[in-house]
Amino acid sequence: MALAITEWDSASADEREAALRRPALTADGAIRSRVAEIIRQVETEGDSALRQLTASLDKVELQDFRVGKREFAAATRQLTPKQHAAIELSIANVRSFHVAQLPRPLSVETMPGVSCERVSHPIDAVGLYVPAGTAPLPSAAIMLAVPAAIAGCPEKVLCTPPRNDGTADAAVLVAAQRAGIDSIYKIGGAQAIAAMAFGTASVPKTCKIFGPGNAWVTEAKTQVSAHLRGAAIDMPAGPSELLVIADANADAEFVAADLLSQAEHGTDSQVILLTDCKALARRVADEVGRQLCKLSRHEIAAAAILASRVLVVRALEDAVAISNRYAPEHLILHVDQPRDVLSDIRNAGSVFLGPWSPESAGDYCSGTNHVLPTYGHARAYSGLSVDQFMRQMTIQELSPEGLRNIGAAVIELAAMEGLDAHASAVSKRLDRMASQQ
Amino acid sequence: MALAITEWDSASADEREAALRRPALTADGAIRSRVAEIIRQVETEGDSALRQLTASLDKVELQDFRVGKREFAAATRQLTPKQHAAIELSIANVRSFHVAQLPRPLSVETMPGVSCERVSHPIDAVGLYVPAGTAPLPSAAIMLAVPAAIAGCPEKVLCTPPRNDGTADAAVLVAAQRAGIDSIYKIGGAQAIAAMAFGTASVPKTCKIFGPGNAWVTEAKTQVSAHLRGAAIDMPAGPSELLVIADANADAEFVAADLLSQAEHGTDSQVILLTDCKALARRVADEVGRQLCKLSRHEIAAAAILASRVLVVRALEDAVAISNRYAPEHLILHVDQPRDVLSDIRNAGSVFLGPWSPESAGDYCSGTNHVLPTYGHARAYSGLSVDQFMRQMTIQELSPEGLRNIGAAVIELAAMEGLDAHASAVSKRLDRMASQQ
């Protein structure tokens, strides 16, 4: 397996654009209309639609979707002590980083007698989706449940697809429960998103839905977020991405391992290496070939690696400019002075500094959230954090003095906008003060 | 004009639901397809499409959309000293409250050798839309421009519709320029949103679009936010809303003035009064009748007031529960102890405490932002603030010790998820450390 190496400086503008082009996320009309139909069905028929869809799509007949005490207990017994310990360590680190994100209330007296404040409240009801497509994802349960619990959302609902035997993955159940969720429903795909957006007799309606998923889940999230009675969503989703910036001293074996850890996610995973050292690029390409054949998911990884790009640039500044233009989900700065490079990085979901910070550390255990903006959305969106499970509300309290201080300006601006009643709400109060003096 | 007064306790469940029902925002198919056509046209034909659409929709031929020095100077001369002073005071107060919102960087060592950080960067390019439908809105320019400037967004583009004579409203120009925007384009409606989402030869492409607007603007924002090459948006929009909770000691004249200040926005404005005192409800109804006829926009206000609701409840707690269920954009607590009531308020965009805090104070000058979630979206969305003009990026840096501390857990979790290469990126590093000791 030889990675194709491109010299950036000798590439044409078209070649450069092609090198940074993401796969077209074909908005498949068939998926779109089928998802709309599933949503309509769940909204109007509730639980009976969920039972029917689960039977036809997940191939299992379920009467009760909710995971009960017995299934939680069985899941707990099923994991090894090492697996429990890994889940606990991940939860502890994610909790410790996310607790620090709790917003502080704000209070400013903008003028004498004009007090402006901002407070945050947890969202009343949130829905979390944990996929289980090619593999169960206990780490996703942790990344969604921990900030929801820290925010203090009173109602937290988690949906995850049932397996053929009618159970949910044990690791997902244990991770979610240990992270503070006990309202778990075995529902998958678009029907799970519809259930959490509109509510059914058994699934509570939520105000905002979080979490990753396949094309069906993503399309369902988009549709319910545009629906008047639907729910808000965390962010748009796309295939996972890693961009590595490496210099001449980078460790080719580590770089190759990091590229492959991204490539194994899916055949559409985006993997890019930028380096100012052609020799390093060649060493990495060799290493990728060596390591690839040993992976259990080597077919998936090979497909993603075939589509990956290795770009040799003249200087690290060029690599930074290209990375900022691409806006990767994950960015590894595998260079001598990563903090120097970091200061110029603007568009990225999460950044990993130096040789001992592999991307998989952030996927599971460092403490940062692994739900991150893909597909260039890092230009306008942030990764998941506690504040996305809360809303900010502003408050103002004016004393008579405060209203006197801003009253004339309110009346003047209202007049410029032709809004008499806005002015009148102030002038009536100012008149009253004058008459009371 | 008599407001209909409903006793909450004697209302049926259906009547209660009807009382809190918002108008159906009919997603008009004709608007939707026309907006899609406008967007397609601007994306493919750029400036020539903008010229053509401006000629046909705004009835003015423009060669150059950008406001030049001469037009800014003329606008500055056109305003009176009082108007300038009102704009300056508004900007100063909004700035003082929004500067306090600048996010602080975060740094947590989740385990020895595992450093997790979070920093915020301004969004590279933002688009602001200031409507000028029934009236020009200099206050909207202030509410959008001030936080964009505080966030430090390098590129800030503002679009506002041209008037028939080809100029933009003077107050909007002065307000925007004083608040830190000098890149202003005279483009309105869906075509302005499309121009800022995709960019043209004259209008820079932006990453996120902010601001209020009519059904066309709202639909265009929804469409470009779902488009792969489009732009993110601030929040979904709906008609403006005010809910007042008043007790027996509330001032009926002030309450009526506040209700009318909301009603004059548009015939679809939502106005609700909740009180535990039927006598107060009657006094307010009388006052509304008296004040209404004196308003220049009394036809608009009368239509909105006709659809408004006055609900008499048994106790203030019931009013709070109803308000939390409705989730109003603006909430006035015109009661004896507003702070006591505030502690139970969860879902609202902005709250106004006591008799001297009319809603119009927040619209213009108190310092809070007036771009707020309507239509119940306060359940999941926040009003505009500085952080919405920024993105958060997380960073992790592990030392060899740090990786040793979490390595086993990463490998265990990767195994549970069937992701070998994730484990291998860590185990290769742990092996190296072992071999170097």
Chai-1 contact restraints between the chains, C-beta under 6 A:
chainA,res_idxA,chainB,res_idxB,connection_type,confidence,min_distance_angstrom,max_distance_angstrom,comment,restraint_id
A,K82,B,E412,contact,1.0,0.0,6.0,A-B,restraint_1
A,Q83,B,E412,contact,1.0,0.0,6.0,A-B,restraint_2
A,A86,B,A409,contact,1.0,0.0,6.0,A-B,restraint_3
A,A86,B,E412,contact,1.0,0.0,6.0,A-B,restraint_4
A,A86,B,L413,contact,1.0,0.0,6.0,A-B,restraint_5
A,L89,B,A409,contact,1.0,0.0,6.0,A-B,restraint_6
A,N93,B,T110,contact,1.0,0.0,6.0,A-B,restraint_7
A,S96,B,V108,contact,1.0,0.0,6.0,A-B,restraint_8
A,S96,B,T110,contact,1.0,0.0,6.0,A-B,restraint_9
A,F97,B,V108,contact,1.0,0.0,6.0,A-B,restraint_10
A,F97,B,T110,contact,1.0,0.0,6.0,A-B,restraint_11
A,F97,B,C116,contact,1.0,0.0,6.0,A-B,restraint_12
A,A100,B,L106,contact,1.0,0.0,6.0,A-B,restraint_13
A,A100,B,V108,contact,1.0,0.0,6.0,A-B,restraint_14
A,L106,B,A100,contact,1.0,0.0,6.0,A-B,restraint_15
A,V108,B,S96,contact,1.0,0.0,6.0,A-B,restraint_16
A,V108,B,F97,contact,1.0,0.0,6.0,A-B,restraint_17
A,V108,B,A100,contact,1.0,0.0,6.0,A-B,restraint_18
A,T110,B,N93,contact,1.0,0.0,6.0,A-B,restraint_19
A,T110,B,S96,contact,1.0,0.0,6.0,A-B,restraint_20
A,T110,B,F97,contact,1.0,0.0,6.0,A-B,restraint_21
A,T110,B,G367,contact,1.0,0.0,6.0,A-B,restraint_22
A,V114,B,S366,contact,1.0,0.0,6.0,A-B,restraint_23
A,C116,B,F97,contact,1.0,0.0,6.0,A-B,restraint_24
A,C116,B,S366,contact,1.0,0.0,6.0,A-B,restraint_25
A,C116,B,G367,contact,1.0,0.0,6.0,A-B,restraint_26
A,C116,B,T368,contact,1.0,0.0,6.0,A-B,restraint_27
A,H121,B,R346,contact,1.0,0.0,6.0,A-B,restraint_28
A,I123,B,A380,contact,1.0,0.0,6.0,A-B,restraint_29
A,A135,B,E417,contact,1.0,0.0,6.0,A-B,restraint_30
A,A135,B,G418,contact,1.0,0.0,6.0,A-B,restraint_31
A,L137,B,E417,contact,1.0,0.0,6.0,A-B,restraint_32
A,P138,B,M416,contact,1.0,0.0,6.0,A-B,restraint_33
A,S139,B,L413,contact,1.0,0.0,6.0,A-B,restraint_34
A,A171,B,M416,contact,1.0,0.0,6.0,A-B,restraint_35
A,C207,B,R379,contact,1.0,0.0,6.0,A-B,restraint_36
A,C207,B,A380,contact,1.0,0.0,6.0,A-B,restraint_37
A,K208,B,A380,contact,1.0,0.0,6.0,A-B,restraint_38
A,A232,B,A380,contact,1.0,0.0,6.0,A-B,restraint_39
A,E253,B,K428,contact,1.0,0.0,6.0,A-B,restraint_40
A,A257,B,S424,contact,1.0,0.0,6.0,A-B,restraint_41
A,A257,B,A425,contact,1.0,0.0,6.0,A-B,restraint_42
A,A257,B,K428,contact,1.0,0.0,6.0,A-B,restraint_43
A,D258,B,A425,contact,1.0,0.0,6.0,A-B,restraint_44
A,L260,B,A421,contact,1.0,0.0,6.0,A-B,restraint_45
A,S261,B,A421,contact,1.0,0.0,6.0,A-B,restraint_46
A,S261,B,H422,contact,1.0,0.0,6.0,A-B,restraint_47
A,S261,B,A425,contact,1.0,0.0,6.0,A-B,restraint_48
A,E264,B,L419,contact,1.0,0.0,6.0,A-B,restraint_49
A,E264,B,A421,contact,1.0,0.0,6.0,A-B,restraint_50
A,L295,B,D420,contact,1.0,0.0,6.0,A-B,restraint_51
A,L295,B,A421,contact,1.0,0.0,6.0,A-B,restraint_52
A,S296,B,D420,contact,1.0,0.0,6.0,A-B,restraint_53
A,R346,B,H121,contact,1.0,0.0,6.0,A-B,restraint_54
A,A348,B,M393,contact,1.0,0.0,6.0,A-B,restraint_55
A,S350,B,T394,contact,1.0,0.0,6.0,A-B,restraint_56
A,V351,B,I395,contact,1.0,0.0,6.0,A-B,restraint_57
A,F352,B,Q396,contact,1.0,0.0,6.0,A-B,restraint_58
A,L353,B,E397,contact,1.0,0.0,6.0,A-B,restraint_59
A,G354,B,E397,contact,1.0,0.0,6.0,A-B,restraint_60
A,W356,B,L398,contact,1.0,0.0,6.0,A-B,restraint_61
A,W356,B,P400,contact,1.0,0.0,6.0,A-B,restraint_62
A,W356,B,L403,contact,1.0,0.0,6.0,A-B,restraint_63
A,S357,B,Q396,contact,1.0,0.0,6.0,A-B,restraint_64
A,S357,B,E397,contact,1.0,0.0,6.0,A-B,restraint_65
A,S357,B,L398,contact,1.0,0.0,6.0,A-B,restraint_66
A,P358,B,A425,contact,1.0,0.0,6.0,A-B,restraint_67
A,P358,B,V426,contact,1.0,0.0,6.0,A-B,restraint_68
A,S360,B,V410,contact,1.0,0.0,6.0,A-B,restraint_69
A,S360,B,H422,contact,1.0,0.0,6.0,A-B,restraint_70
A,S360,B,A425,contact,1.0,0.0,6.0,A-B,restraint_71
A,S360,B,V426,contact,1.0,0.0,6.0,A-B,restraint_72
A,A361,B,L398,contact,1.0,0.0,6.0,A-B,restraint_73
A,A361,B,V410,contact,1.0,0.0,6.0,A-B,restraint_74
A,G362,B,Q396,contact,1.0,0.0,6.0,A-B,restraint_75
A,Y364,B,V410,contact,1.0,0.0,6.0,A-B,restraint_76
A,Y364,B,L413,contact,1.0,0.0,6.0,A-B,restraint_77
A,C365,B,I406,contact,1.0,0.0,6.0,A-B,restraint_78
A,C365,B,A409,contact,1.0,0.0,6.0,A-B,restraint_79
A,C365,B,V410,contact,1.0,0.0,6.0,A-B,restraint_80
A,S366,B,V114,contact,1.0,0.0,6.0,A-B,restraint_81
A,S366,B,C116,contact,1.0,0.0,6.0,A-B,restraint_82
A,S366,B,Q396,contact,1.0,0.0,6.0,A-B,restraint_83
A,G367,B,T110,contact,1.0,0.0,6.0,A-B,restraint_84
A,G367,B,C116,contact,1.0,0.0,6.0,A-B,restraint_85
A,T368,B,C116,contact,1.0,0.0,6.0,A-B,restraint_86
A,T368,B,T394,contact,1.0,0.0,6.0,A-B,restraint_87
A,T368,B,Q396,contact,1.0,0.0,6.0,A-B,restraint_88
A,R379,B,C207,contact,1.0,0.0,6.0,A-B,restraint_89
A,A380,B,I123,contact,1.0,0.0,6.0,A-B,restraint_90
A,A380,B,C207,contact,1.0,0.0,6.0,A-B,restraint_91
A,A380,B,K208,contact,1.0,0.0,6.0,A-B,restraint_92
A,A380,B,A232,contact,1.0,0.0,6.0,A-B,restraint_93
A,S382,B,R391,contact,1.0,0.0,6.0,A-B,restraint_94
A,S382,B,Q392,contact,1.0,0.0,6.0,A-B,restraint_95
A,G383,B,T394,contact,1.0,0.0,6.0,A-B,restraint_96
A,R391,B,S382,contact,1.0,0.0,6.0,A-B,restraint_97
A,Q392,B,S382,contact,1.0,0.0,6.0,A-B,restraint_98
A,M393,B,A348,contact,1.0,0.0,6.0,A-B,restraint_99
A,T394,B,S350,contact,1.0,0.0,6.0,A-B,restraint_100
A,T394,B,T368,contact,1.0,0.0,6.0,A-B,restraint_101
A,T394,B,G383,contact,1.0,0.0,6.0,A-B,restraint_102
A,I395,B,V351,contact,1.0,0.0,6.0,A-B,restraint_103
A,Q396,B,F352,contact,1.0,0.0,6.0,A-B,restraint_104
A,Q396,B,S357,contact,1.0,0.0,6.0,A-B,restraint_105
A,Q396,B,G362,contact,1.0,0.0,6.0,A-B,restraint_106
A,Q396,B,S366,contact,1.0,0.0,6.0,A-B,restraint_107
A,Q396,B,T368,contact,1.0,0.0,6.0,A-B,restraint_108
A,E397,B,L353,contact,1.0,0.0,6.0,A-B,restraint_109
A,E397,B,G354,contact,1.0,0.0,6.0,A-B,restraint_110
A,E397,B,S357,contact,1.0,0.0,6.0,A-B,restraint_111
A,L398,B,W356,contact,1.0,0.0,6.0,A-B,restraint_112
A,L398,B,S357,contact,1.0,0.0,6.0,A-B,restraint_113
A,L398,B,A361,contact,1.0,0.0,6.0,A-B,restraint_114
A,P400,B,W356,contact,1.0,0.0,6.0,A-B,restraint_115
A,L403,B,W356,contact,1.0,0.0,6.0,A-B,restraint_116
A,I406,B,C365,contact,1.0,0.0,6.0,A-B,restraint_117
A,A409,B,A86,contact,1.0,0.0,6.0,A-B,restraint_118
A,A409,B,L89,contact,1.0,0.0,6.0,A-B,restraint_119
A,A409,B,C365,contact,1.0,0.0,6.0,A-B,restraint_120
A,V410,B,S360,contact,1.0,0.0,6.0,A-B,restraint_121
A,V410,B,A361,contact,1.0,0.0,6.0,A-B,restraint_122
A,V410,B,Y364,contact,1.0,0.0,6.0,A-B,restraint_123
A,V410,B,C365,contact,1.0,0.0,6.0,A-B,restraint_124
A,E412,B,K82,contact,1.0,0.0,6.0,A-B,restraint_125
A,E412,B,Q83,contact,1.0,0.0,6.0,A-B,restraint_126
A,E412,B,A86,contact,1.0,0.0,6.0,A-B,restraint_127
A,L413,B,A86,contact,1.0,0.0,6.0,A-B,restraint_128
A,L413,B,S139,contact,1.0,0.0,6.0,A-B,restraint_129
A,L413,B,Y364,contact,1.0,0.0,6.0,A-B,restraint_130
A,M416,B,P138,contact,1.0,0.0,6.0,A-B,restraint_131
A,M416,B,A171,contact,1.0,0.0,6.0,A-B,restraint_132
A,E417,B,A135,contact,1.0,0.0,6.0,A-B,restraint_133
A,E417,B,L137,contact,1.0,0.0,6.0,A-B,restraint_134
A,G418,B,A135,contact,1.0,0.0,6.0,A-B,restraint_135
A,L419,B,E264,contact,1.0,0.0,6.0,A-B,restraint_136
A,D420,B,L295,contact,1.0,0.0,6.0,A-B,restraint_137
A,D420,B,S296,contact,1.0,0.0,6.0,A-B,restraint_138
A,A421,B,L260,contact,1.0,0.0,6.0,A-B,restraint_139
A,A421,B,S261,contact,1.0,0.0,6.0,A-B,restraint_140
A,A421,B,E264,contact,1.0,0.0,6.0,A-B,restraint_141
A,A421,B,L295,contact,1.0,0.0,6.0,A-B,restraint_142
A,H422,B,S261,contact,1.0,0.0,6.0,A-B,restraint_143
A,H422,B,S360,contact,1.0,0.0,6.0,A-B,restraint_144
A,S424,B,A257,contact,1.0,0.0,6.0,A-B,restraint_145
A,A425,B,A257,contact,1.0,0.0,6.0,A-B,restraint_146
A,A425,B,D258,contact,1.0,0.0,6.0,A-B,restraint_147
A,A425,B,S261,contact,1.0,0.0,6.0,A-B,restraint_148
A,A425,B,P358,contact,1.0,0.0,6.0,A-B,restraint_149
A,A425,B,S360,contact,1.0,0.0,6.0,A-B,restraint_150
A,V426,B,P358,contact,1.0,0.0,6.0,A-B,restraint_151
A,V426,B,S360,contact,1.0,0.0,6.0,A-B,restraint_152
A,K428,B,E253,contact,1.0,0.0,6.0,A-B,restraint_153
A,K428,B,A257,contact,1.0,0.0,6.0,A-B,restraint_154
